[in-house]
Amino acid sequence: MSETRFHGARVTESTDLVTAINDVDSSVIGIVATADDADAELFPLNKPTLLTRVNDVLGKCGTTGTLYRALKAIADQVSTKVIVVRVAEHKEEDGKTQDQLVIGGSESDGSYTGMYALLVAEQDESIGYRPRILAAPELDTEAVTKSLCVIAGKLRAFVYASCHGCDTMADAITYRQKFNEREVMLLWPDFIAYNPKSGKNETFPAPAYACGLRAYIDHEQGWHKSLSNVPVKNVLGMS
């Protein structure tokens, strides 16, 4: 009697296997900011710095530039990891505009400056995290926001930016029409909040609050929940 042969594919399924799940931390914030009087050792120029307790370093952020207001707004919403790239404030003798300093790029030695430094944060042994929520509070001109969207695409991140230079809702609507990137949410107007350093009520950037709020929601509910109908902490009004 001839042997019966099976012609086809056999599938053997085992139920004893362990499924590997990569847990991605979607609440890591990455910001670009200025502060010429900040602690240069903690915040070196054009180098990503990881902060795990933002409240602990607010005293080292200086009083000039945008760094303090951005971190204060984030810290008021959530305690999360923040990767900071500090860039120089524009000076006439430097020969570079503020947009050039914020956007940065690749130098002749292969190093990255400005927002491009966020691309290598994950490879830095002292950091090891990829920023997923991006902003350049108070520095987010149209050119900066467009460039930050490029960075977001590479990092699979999302950008919060202001409607730069817009004074009215009509201006903001017109400004929004300049963007077709899916990685960005434009915000208008900003918030009014008390600044403990100056002792005055001042304008604080809405994108910084949005970053903190996004990280808070990711912690508490998950990435699938939007910013809608979530209260913003420690603000007095809108600008």
ChimeraX commands (.cxc) that place a marker at each C-alpha (Angstrom):
marker #1 position 0.00,0.00,0.00 radius 0.5
marker #1 position 1.51,3.33,-1.04 radius 0.5
marker #1 position 2.29,6.02,1.60 radius 0.5
marker #1 position -0.18,8.90,1.75 radius 0.5
marker #1 position 1.58,12.25,1.33 radius 0.5
marker #1 position 0.24,15.64,2.39 radius 0.5
marker #1 position 0.63,18.38,-0.20 radius 0.5
marker #1 position 0.22,21.82,1.32 radius 0.5
marker #1 position 1.17,23.94,4.32 radius 0.5
marker #1 position 0.90,22.80,7.91 radius 0.5
marker #1 position 0.46,25.41,10.66 radius 0.5
marker #1 position 1.39,24.49,14.21 radius 0.5
marker #1 position 0.06,27.04,16.69 radius 0.5
marker #1 position 1.38,27.13,20.23 radius 0.5
marker #1 position -0.49,28.82,23.05 radius 0.5
marker #1 position 2.54,28.80,25.37 radius 0.5
marker #1 position 4.31,31.76,23.75 radius 0.5
marker #1 position 4.78,35.10,25.50 radius 0.5
marker #1 position 3.67,38.10,23.47 radius 0.5
marker #1 position 6.21,40.93,23.48 radius 0.5
marker #1 position 4.67,44.37,23.94 radius 0.5
marker #1 position 6.79,47.49,23.55 radius 0.5
marker #1 position 5.42,50.11,25.92 radius 0.5
marker #1 position 6.03,53.53,24.35 radius 0.5
marker #1 position 6.11,56.51,26.71 radius 0.5
marker #1 position 4.01,59.06,24.85 radius 0.5
marker #1 position 4.22,61.68,27.61 radius 0.5
marker #1 position 7.83,62.80,27.08 radius 0.5
marker #1 position 7.92,66.50,26.18 radius 0.5
marker #1 position 10.60,68.16,24.04 radius 0.5
marker #1 position 10.93,71.95,23.97 radius 0.5
marker #1 position 13.28,74.52,22.47 radius 0.5
marker #1 position 13.79,77.64,24.58 radius 0.5
marker #1 position 16.03,80.62,25.23 radius 0.5
marker #1 position 17.53,81.81,28.52 radius 0.5
marker #1 position 20.95,83.45,28.38 radius 0.5
marker #1 position 21.09,83.70,32.18 radius 0.5
marker #1 position 20.11,80.08,32.85 radius 0.5
marker #1 position 22.50,77.62,34.51 radius 0.5
marker #1 position 24.84,76.85,31.60 radius 0.5
marker #1 position 25.97,73.56,33.14 radius 0.5
marker #1 position 22.43,72.26,33.50 radius 0.5
marker #1 position 21.23,73.76,30.21 radius 0.5
marker #1 position 24.15,73.73,27.74 radius 0.5
marker #1 position 23.55,75.44,24.40 radius 0.5
marker #1 position 22.22,73.20,21.62 radius 0.5
marker #1 position 22.40,70.05,23.74 radius 0.5
marker #1 position 19.34,68.06,24.84 radius 0.5
marker #1 position 18.91,67.96,28.62 radius 0.5
marker #1 position 16.58,65.54,30.40 radius 0.5
marker #1 position 14.55,66.88,33.32 radius 0.5
marker #1 position 12.67,64.38,35.47 radius 0.5
marker #1 position 11.50,66.82,38.16 radius 0.5
marker #1 position 10.84,70.16,36.50 radius 0.5
marker #1 position 9.89,71.94,39.73 radius 0.5
marker #1 position 13.37,71.27,41.11 radius 0.5
marker #1 position 15.12,73.25,38.35 radius 0.5
marker #1 position 12.84,76.27,37.94 radius 0.5
marker #1 position 15.25,78.32,40.04 radius 0.5
marker #1 position 18.03,77.60,37.53 radius 0.5
marker #1 position 16.10,78.73,34.46 radius 0.5
marker #1 position 17.05,82.39,34.74 radius 0.5
marker #1 position 14.68,85.30,34.22 radius 0.5
marker #1 position 15.36,86.23,30.59 radius 0.5
marker #1 position 14.17,84.40,27.50 radius 0.5
marker #1 position 11.41,81.82,27.31 radius 0.5
marker #1 position 12.66,78.86,29.34 radius 0.5
marker #1 position 11.19,79.69,32.75 radius 0.5
marker #1 position 7.67,80.46,31.52 radius 0.5
marker #1 position 7.60,77.32,29.37 radius 0.5
marker #1 position 8.72,75.00,32.16 radius 0.5
marker #1 position 6.52,76.70,34.78 radius 0.5
marker #1 position 3.45,76.20,32.58 radius 0.5
marker #1 position 4.31,72.53,32.06 radius 0.5
marker #1 position 5.09,71.91,35.74 radius 0.5
marker #1 position 1.75,73.42,36.79 radius 0.5
marker #1 position -0.04,70.72,34.79 radius 0.5
marker #1 position 2.00,67.57,35.32 radius 0.5
marker #1 position 5.18,65.99,36.62 radius 0.5
marker #1 position 6.72,64.33,33.58 radius 0.5
marker #1 position 9.96,63.97,31.66 radius 0.5
marker #1 position 10.94,67.07,29.70 radius 0.5
marker #1 position 13.82,67.27,27.23 radius 0.5
marker #1 position 15.07,70.84,26.84 radius 0.5
marker #1 position 17.26,72.25,24.09 radius 0.5
marker #1 position 18.42,75.74,25.03 radius 0.5
marker #1 position 19.41,77.99,22.15 radius 0.5
marker #1 position 21.04,81.41,22.22 radius 0.5
marker #1 position 19.01,84.58,22.17 radius 0.5
marker #1 position 19.42,86.57,18.98 radius 0.5
marker #1 position 22.03,89.33,18.98 radius 0.5
marker #1 position 22.70,91.63,16.05 radius 0.5
marker #1 position 26.43,90.86,16.05 radius 0.5
marker #1 position 25.83,87.11,15.73 radius 0.5
marker #1 position 24.72,87.33,12.12 radius 0.5
marker #1 position 21.88,84.82,12.67 radius 0.5
marker #1 position 18.20,85.44,13.13 radius 0.5
marker #1 position 16.28,83.99,16.08 radius 0.5
marker #1 position 14.54,81.59,13.70 radius 0.5
marker #1 position 17.91,80.29,12.50 radius 0.5
marker #1 position 19.06,79.71,16.08 radius 0.5
marker #1 position 15.84,77.93,17.03 radius 0.5
marker #1 position 15.65,75.74,13.94 radius 0.5
marker #1 position 19.36,74.92,13.85 radius 0.5
marker #1 position 20.57,72.02,11.74 radius 0.5
marker #1 position 23.64,69.88,11.16 radius 0.5
marker #1 position 27.10,71.36,11.76 radius 0.5
marker #1 position 30.35,70.55,9.93 radius 0.5
marker #1 position 31.41,68.24,12.77 radius 0.5
marker #1 position 28.21,66.23,12.47 radius 0.5
marker #1 position 26.58,67.64,15.60 radius 0.5
marker #1 position 23.01,68.94,15.62 radius 0.5
marker #1 position 21.91,72.35,16.85 radius 0.5
marker #1 position 18.56,73.91,17.68 radius 0.5
marker #1 position 15.48,71.73,17.38 radius 0.5
marker #1 position 17.46,69.15,15.41 radius 0.5
marker #1 position 19.18,68.19,18.67 radius 0.5
marker #1 position 15.88,66.58,19.68 radius 0.5
marker #1 position 16.48,63.95,17.00 radius 0.5
marker #1 position 19.47,62.51,18.87 radius 0.5
marker #1 position 18.10,62.71,22.43 radius 0.5
marker #1 position 17.10,59.05,22.46 radius 0.5
marker #1 position 20.62,57.98,21.44 radius 0.5
marker #1 position 22.19,60.03,24.24 radius 0.5
marker #1 position 23.09,57.64,27.07 radius 0.5
marker #1 position 22.21,60.28,29.67 radius 0.5
marker #1 position 18.69,60.65,28.23 radius 0.5
marker #1 position 17.47,57.53,26.45 radius 0.5
marker #1 position 13.98,58.87,25.74 radius 0.5
marker #1 position 12.30,60.05,22.56 radius 0.5
marker #1 position 10.27,63.26,22.85 radius 0.5
marker #1 position 6.70,62.78,21.62 radius 0.5
marker #1 position 5.19,66.17,22.47 radius 0.5
marker #1 position 7.03,69.12,20.90 radius 0.5
marker #1 position 6.89,72.90,21.20 radius 0.5
marker #1 position 8.98,76.04,20.99 radius 0.5
marker #1 position 6.89,78.33,23.21 radius 0.5
marker #1 position 7.10,82.05,22.32 radius 0.5
marker #1 position 9.58,81.22,19.54 radius 0.5
marker #1 position 7.14,79.46,17.22 radius 0.5
marker #1 position 7.02,81.67,14.15 radius 0.5
marker #1 position 5.58,80.20,10.97 radius 0.5
marker #1 position 9.04,79.05,9.83 radius 0.5
marker #1 position 9.83,77.50,13.22 radius 0.5
marker #1 position 6.49,75.68,13.40 radius 0.5
marker #1 position 6.88,74.30,9.88 radius 0.5
marker #1 position 10.36,73.02,10.74 radius 0.5
marker #1 position 9.17,71.56,14.04 radius 0.5
marker #1 position 6.55,69.59,12.11 radius 0.5
marker #1 position 9.37,68.02,10.09 radius 0.5
marker #1 position 11.08,66.98,13.33 radius 0.5
marker #1 position 7.77,65.62,14.62 radius 0.5
marker #1 position 7.38,63.49,11.53 radius 0.5
marker #1 position 10.79,61.91,12.11 radius 0.5
marker #1 position 10.10,61.28,15.80 radius 0.5
marker #1 position 6.45,60.27,15.34 radius 0.5
marker #1 position 5.62,63.15,17.65 radius 0.5
marker #1 position 3.07,65.97,17.78 radius 0.5
marker #1 position 3.54,69.74,17.82 radius 0.5
marker #1 position 1.69,72.42,19.76 radius 0.5
marker #1 position 2.25,75.93,18.43 radius 0.5
marker #1 position 0.74,79.39,18.68 radius 0.5
marker #1 position -0.85,81.45,15.93 radius 0.5
marker #1 position 2.17,83.71,15.77 radius 0.5
marker #1 position 1.46,87.41,15.41 radius 0.5
marker #1 position -2.33,87.01,15.40 radius 0.5
marker #1 position -4.33,89.64,17.28 radius 0.5
marker #1 position -7.87,88.52,16.46 radius 0.5
marker #1 position -9.77,85.29,15.88 radius 0.5
marker #1 position -10.02,86.19,12.19 radius 0.5
marker #1 position -6.23,86.49,12.05 radius 0.5
marker #1 position -5.89,83.07,13.69 radius 0.5
marker #1 position -8.27,81.46,11.19 radius 0.5
marker #1 position -6.32,82.94,8.30 radius 0.5
marker #1 position -3.03,81.83,9.84 radius 0.5
marker #1 position -4.33,78.27,10.23 radius 0.5
marker #1 position -4.84,78.06,6.46 radius 0.5
marker #1 position -1.07,78.20,5.98 radius 0.5
marker #1 position -0.66,74.73,7.52 radius 0.5
marker #1 position -1.62,71.33,6.14 radius 0.5
marker #1 position 0.60,69.21,8.38 radius 0.5
marker #1 position -1.19,66.57,10.43 radius 0.5
marker #1 position 1.38,66.75,13.25 radius 0.5
marker #1 position 0.42,70.19,14.55 radius 0.5
marker #1 position -2.29,71.85,16.63 radius 0.5
marker #1 position -2.36,75.65,16.51 radius 0.5
marker #1 position -3.52,77.53,19.60 radius 0.5
marker #1 position -4.85,81.05,20.13 radius 0.5
marker #1 position -4.75,83.10,22.30 radius 0.5
marker #1 position -2.29,82.67,25.18 radius 0.5
marker #1 position -3.00,82.56,28.93 radius 0.5
marker #1 position -2.56,85.07,31.73 radius 0.5
marker #1 position -0.89,83.64,34.83 radius 0.5
marker #1 position 0.93,84.85,37.92 radius 0.5
marker #1 position 4.72,84.86,37.58 radius 0.5
marker #1 position 6.32,84.21,41.01 radius 0.5
marker #1 position 9.67,85.56,39.82 radius 0.5
marker #1 position 8.38,88.97,38.79 radius 0.5
marker #1 position 5.42,89.12,41.17 radius 0.5
marker #1 position 3.14,90.14,38.30 radius 0.5
marker #1 position 0.41,88.68,36.14 radius 0.5
marker #1 position 1.97,87.98,32.76 radius 0.5
marker #1 position 1.27,86.31,29.44 radius 0.5
marker #1 position 2.29,82.65,29.41 radius 0.5
marker #1 position 2.44,80.62,26.17 radius 0.5
marker #1 position -0.55,78.39,25.43 radius 0.5
marker #1 position 1.59,75.73,23.67 radius 0.5
marker #1 position 3.50,75.09,26.92 radius 0.5
marker #1 position 0.23,74.52,28.80 radius 0.5
marker #1 position -0.94,72.24,25.99 radius 0.5
marker #1 position 2.24,70.15,26.27 radius 0.5
marker #1 position 1.77,69.74,30.01 radius 0.5
marker #1 position -1.91,68.96,29.61 radius 0.5
marker #1 position -1.21,66.39,26.89 radius 0.5
marker #1 position 1.33,64.62,29.11 radius 0.5
marker #1 position -1.08,64.73,32.05 radius 0.5
marker #1 position -3.89,63.16,30.03 radius 0.5
marker #1 position -1.53,60.49,28.68 radius 0.5
marker #1 position -0.61,59.61,32.27 radius 0.5
marker #1 position -4.14,59.59,33.62 radius 0.5
marker #1 position -6.31,58.40,30.74 radius 0.5
marker #1 position -4.22,57.60,27.68 radius 0.5
marker #1 position -3.14,59.02,24.34 radius 0.5
marker #1 position -6.62,58.50,22.87 radius 0.5
marker #1 position -8.21,61.27,25.00 radius 0.5
marker #1 position -8.17,64.76,23.50 radius 0.5
marker #1 position -7.43,68.04,25.28 radius 0.5
marker #1 position -11.09,69.02,25.05 radius 0.5
marker #1 position -12.96,69.72,28.30 radius 0.5
marker #1 position -9.89,69.25,30.48 radius 0.5
marker #1 position -9.27,72.18,32.87 radius 0.5
marker #1 position -5.99,74.08,32.66 radius 0.5
marker #1 position -4.43,74.56,36.08 radius 0.5
marker #1 position -3.11,77.80,37.57 radius 0.5
marker #1 position -4.24,80.31,34.94 radius 0.5
marker #1 position -6.11,83.55,35.56 radius 0.5
marker #1 position -7.56,84.15,32.12 radius 0.5
marker #1 position -6.80,84.48,28.44 radius 0.5
marker #1 position -4.69,87.16,26.81 radius 0.5
marker link #1:1,2 radius 0.2
marker link #1:2,3 radius 0.2
marker link #1:3,4 radius 0.2
marker link #1:4,5 radius 0.2
marker link #1:5,6 radius 0.2
marker link #1:6,7 radius 0.2
marker link #1:7,8 radius 0.2
marker link #1:8,9 radius 0.2
marker link #1:9,10 radius 0.2
marker link #1:10,11 radius 0.2
marker link #1:11,12 radius 0.2
marker link #1:12,13 radius 0.2
marker link #1:13,14 radius 0.2
marker link #1:14,15 radius 0.2
marker link #1:15,16 radius 0.2
marker link #1:16,17 radius 0.2
marker link #1:17,18 radius 0.2
marker link #1:18,19 radius 0.2
marker link #1:19,20 radius 0.2
marker link #1:20,21 radius 0.2
marker link #1:21,22 radius 0.2
marker link #1:22,23 radius 0.2
marker link #1:23,24 radius 0.2
marker link #1:24,25 radius 0.2
marker link #1:25,26 radius 0.2
marker link #1:26,27 radius 0.2
marker link #1:27,28 radius 0.2
marker link #1:28,29 radius 0.2
marker link #1:29,30 radius 0.2
marker link #1:30,31 radius 0.2
marker link #1:31,32 radius 0.2
marker link #1:32,33 radius 0.2
marker link #1:33,34 radius 0.2
marker link #1:34,35 radius 0.2
marker link #1:35,36 radius 0.2
marker link #1:36,37 radius 0.2
marker link #1:37,38 radius 0.2
marker link #1:38,39 radius 0.2
marker link #1:39,40 radius 0.2
marker link #1:40,41 radius 0.2
marker link #1:41,42 radius 0.2
marker link #1:42,43 radius 0.2
marker link #1:43,44 radius 0.2
marker link #1:44,45 radius 0.2
marker link #1:45,46 radius 0.2
marker link #1:46,47 radius 0.2
marker link #1:47,48 radius 0.2
marker link #1:48,49 radius 0.2
marker link #1:49,50 radius 0.2
marker link #1:50,51 radius 0.2
marker link #1:51,52 radius 0.2
marker link #1:52,53 radius 0.2
marker link #1:53,54 radius 0.2
marker link #1:54,55 radius 0.2
marker link #1:55,56 radius 0.2
marker link #1:56,57 radius 0.2
marker link #1:57,58 radius 0.2
marker link #1:58,59 radius 0.2
marker link #1:59,60 radius 0.2
marker link #1:60,61 radius 0.2
marker link #1:61,62 radius 0.2
marker link #1:62,63 radius 0.2
marker link #1:63,64 radius 0.2
marker link #1:64,65 radius 0.2
marker link #1:65,66 radius 0.2
marker link #1:66,67 radius 0.2
marker link #1:67,68 radius 0.2
marker link #1:68,69 radius 0.2
marker link #1:69,70 radius 0.2
marker link #1:70,71 radius 0.2
marker link #1:71,72 radius 0.2
marker link #1:72,73 radius 0.2
marker link #1:73,74 radius 0.2
marker link #1:74,75 radius 0.2
marker link #1:75,76 radius 0.2
marker link #1:76,77 radius 0.2
marker link #1:77,78 radius 0.2
marker link #1:78,79 radius 0.2
marker link #1:79,80 radius 0.2
marker link #1:80,81 radius 0.2
marker link #1:81,82 radius 0.2
marker link #1:82,83 radius 0.2
marker link #1:83,84 radius 0.2
marker link #1:84,85 radius 0.2
marker link #1:85,86 radius 0.2
marker link #1:86,87 radius 0.2
marker link #1:87,88 radius 0.2
marker link #1:88,89 radius 0.2
marker link #1:89,90 radius 0.2
marker link #1:90,91 radius 0.2
marker link #1:91,92 radius 0.2
marker link #1:92,93 radius 0.2
marker link #1:93,94 radius 0.2
marker link #1:94,95 radius 0.2
marker link #1:95,96 radius 0.2
marker link #1:96,97 radius 0.2
marker link #1:97,98 radius 0.2
marker link #1:98,99 radius 0.2
marker link #1:99,100 radius 0.2
marker link #1:100,101 radius 0.2
marker link #1:101,102 radius 0.2
marker link #1:102,103 radius 0.2
marker link #1:103,104 radius 0.2
marker link #1:104,105 radius 0.2
marker link #1:105,106 radius 0.2
marker link #1:106,107 radius 0.2
marker link #1:107,108 radius 0.2
marker link #1:108,109 radius 0.2
marker link #1:109,110 radius 0.2
marker link #1:110,111 radius 0.2
marker link #1:111,112 radius 0.2
marker link #1:112,113 radius 0.2
marker link #1:113,114 radius 0.2
marker link #1:114,115 radius 0.2
marker link #1:115,116 radius 0.2
marker link #1:116,117 radius 0.2
marker link #1:117,118 radius 0.2
marker link #1:118,119 radius 0.2
marker link #1:119,120 radius 0.2
marker link #1:120,121 radius 0.2
marker link #1:121,122 radius 0.2
marker link #1:122,123 radius 0.2
marker link #1:123,124 radius 0.2
marker link #1:124,125 radius 0.2
marker link #1:125,126 radius 0.2
marker link #1:126,127 radius 0.2
marker link #1:127,128 radius 0.2
marker link #1:128,129 radius 0.2
marker link #1:129,130 radius 0.2
marker link #1:130,131 radius 0.2
marker link #1:131,132 radius 0.2
marker link #1:132,133 radius 0.2
marker link #1:133,134 radius 0.2
marker link #1:134,135 radius 0.2
marker link #1:135,136 radius 0.2
marker link #1:136,137 radius 0.2
marker link #1:137,138 radius 0.2
marker link #1:138,139 radius 0.2
marker link #1:139,140 radius 0.2
marker link #1:140,141 radius 0.2
marker link #1:141,142 radius 0.2
marker link #1:142,143 radius 0.2
marker link #1:143,144 radius 0.2
marker link #1:144,145 radius 0.2
marker link #1:145,146 radius 0.2
marker link #1:146,147 radius 0.2
marker link #1:147,148 radius 0.2
marker link #1:148,149 radius 0.2
marker link #1:149,150 radius 0.2
marker link #1:150,151 radius 0.2
marker link #1:151,152 radius 0.2
marker link #1:152,153 radius 0.2
marker link #1:153,154 radius 0.2
marker link #1:154,155 radius 0.2
marker link #1:155,156 radius 0.2
marker link #1:156,157 radius 0.2
marker link #1:157,158 radius 0.2
marker link #1:158,159 radius 0.2
marker link #1:159,160 radius 0.2
marker link #1:160,161 radius 0.2
marker link #1:161,162 radius 0.2
marker link #1:162,163 radius 0.2
marker link #1:163,164 radius 0.2
marker link #1:164,165 radius 0.2
marker link #1:165,166 radius 0.2
marker link #1:166,167 radius 0.2
marker link #1:167,168 radius 0.2
marker link #1:168,169 radius 0.2
marker link #1:169,170 radius 0.2
marker link #1:170,171 radius 0.2
marker link #1:171,172 radius 0.2
marker link #1:172,173 radius 0.2
marker link #1:173,174 radius 0.2
marker link #1:174,175 radius 0.2
marker link #1:175,176 radius 0.2
marker link #1:176,177 radius 0.2
marker link #1:177,178 radius 0.2
marker link #1:178,179 radius 0.2
marker link #1:179,180 radius 0.2
marker link #1:180,181 radius 0.2
marker link #1:181,182 radius 0.2
marker link #1:182,183 radius 0.2
marker link #1:183,184 radius 0.2
marker link #1:184,185 radius 0.2
marker link #1:185,186 radius 0.2
marker link #1:186,187 radius 0.2
marker link #1:187,188 radius 0.2
marker link #1:188,189 radius 0.2
marker link #1:189,190 radius 0.2
marker link #1:190,191 radius 0.2
marker link #1:191,192 radius 0.2
marker link #1:192,193 radius 0.2
marker link #1:193,194 radius 0.2
marker link #1:194,195 radius 0.2
marker link #1:195,196 radius 0.2
marker link #1:196,197 radius 0.2
marker link #1:197,198 radius 0.2
marker link #1:198,199 radius 0.2
marker link #1:199,200 radius 0.2
marker link #1:200,201 radius 0.2
marker link #1:201,202 radius 0.2
marker link #1:202,203 radius 0.2
marker link #1:203,204 radius 0.2
marker link #1:204,205 radius 0.2
marker link #1:205,206 radius 0.2
marker link #1:206,207 radius 0.2
marker link #1:207,208 radius 0.2
marker link #1:208,209 radius 0.2
marker link #1:209,210 radius 0.2
marker link #1:210,211 radius 0.2
marker link #1:211,212 radius 0.2
marker link #1:212,213 radius 0.2
marker link #1:213,214 radius 0.2
marker link #1:214,215 radius 0.2
marker link #1:215,216 radius 0.2
marker link #1:216,217 radius 0.2
marker link #1:217,218 radius 0.2
marker link #1:218,219 radius 0.2
marker link #1:219,220 radius 0.2
marker link #1:220,221 radius 0.2
marker link #1:221,222 radius 0.2
marker link #1:222,223 radius 0.2
marker link #1:223,224 radius 0.2
marker link #1:224,225 radius 0.2
marker link #1:225,226 radius 0.2
marker link #1:226,227 radius 0.2
marker link #1:227,228 radius 0.2
marker link #1:228,229 radius 0.2
marker link #1:229,230 radius 0.2
marker link #1:230,231 radius 0.2
marker link #1:231,232 radius 0.2
marker link #1:232,233 radius 0.2
marker link #1:233,234 radius 0.2
marker link #1:234,235 radius 0.2
marker link #1:235,236 radius 0.2
marker link #1:236,237 radius 0.2
marker link #1:237,238 radius 0.2
marker link #1:238,239 radius 0.2
view
